Amino acid sequence: MAGAANVQVALREVMDIRQASEYLGISGDTLYRYASEGFVPAFKLGNRWRFRKSLLDAWMDEKSGVTPPSQHVDPAKKKPVSRAR
């Protein structure tokens, strides 16, 4: 039964700080600091940090050099988007 709960947590798209820190393998305090400094992609829901698994995966790929560098796009052709904090 505990194994099923772990699988469910791993498949969750939006994680709280505890779940995300377990997923990344770092302490909650470190992740909180990283989120506050804007080092990891995160957003606040109310007064609590939340983390999207897909954004964390893309961030890890980028930091580890797994994905190729992004292609240059003319800024005039881009749609404005808000940044994850």
C-alpha positions in Angstrom: 0.0 0.0 0.0 2.9 2.4 0.8 4.3 1.7 -2.7 1.1 2.8 -4.3 1.2 6.1 -2.4 4.8 6.7 -3.5 3.8 6.1 -7.2 0.9 8.6 -6.9 3.2 11.3 -5.4 5.7 10.8 -8.3 3.0 11.2 -10.9 1.6 14.4 -9.4 2.2 17.5 -11.7 2.0 20.2 -9.0 4.0 19.4 -5.9 4.4 21.2 -2.5 7.9 21.9 -1.1 8.1 18.5 0.7 7.2 16.5 -2.4 9.5 18.5 -4.7 12.4 18.3 -2.3 12.0 14.5 -2.2 11.8 14.4 -6.0 14.9 16.5 -6.4 16.8 14.8 -3.5 17.6 17.9 -1.6 16.4 19.3 1.8 13.2 21.3 2.0 15.2 24.2 3.5 17.5 24.3 0.5 14.6 24.1 -2.0 12.9 26.9 -0.1 16.0 29.1 -0.5 16.4 28.2 -4.2 12.7 29.1 -4.8 13.0 32.4 -2.9 16.1 33.3 -5.0 14.4 32.3 -8.3 17.0 29.6 -8.9 14.4 26.9 -9.5 11.1 27.3 -11.4 8.4 27.7 -8.7 5.3 29.8 -8.0 3.4 30.8 -4.9 -0.1 29.7 -4.3 -1.2 31.8 -1.4 1.8 31.9 0.8 3.1 28.5 -0.1 5.6 27.5 -2.8 4.4 25.0 -5.5 6.5 23.3 -8.2 5.4 21.9 -11.5 7.1 18.6 -12.2 7.3 19.3 -15.9 9.1 22.6 -15.3 11.5 21.0 -12.8 12.2 18.2 -15.4 12.9 20.8 -18.1 15.0 22.9 -15.7 17.1 19.8 -14.7 17.6 18.9 -18.4 18.7 22.4 -19.2 21.1 22.6 -16.2 22.6 19.2 -17.0 23.1 19.9 -20.7 20.7 17.2 -21.8 18.7 19.5 -24.1 20.3 21.6 -26.9 20.5 25.3 -26.4 17.4 27.1 -27.5 17.3 28.5 -31.0 17.3 32.3 -31.4 13.8 33.7 -31.8 13.1 37.3 -32.9 11.6 39.0 -29.8 9.1 40.8 -32.0 7.5 37.5 -32.9 7.3 36.1 -29.4 4.1 36.3 -27.3 4.5 37.9 -23.9 4.5 35.3 -21.0 4.9 35.7 -17.3 7.9 34.0 -15.7 7.6 31.3 -13.1 8.8 32.5 -9.7 
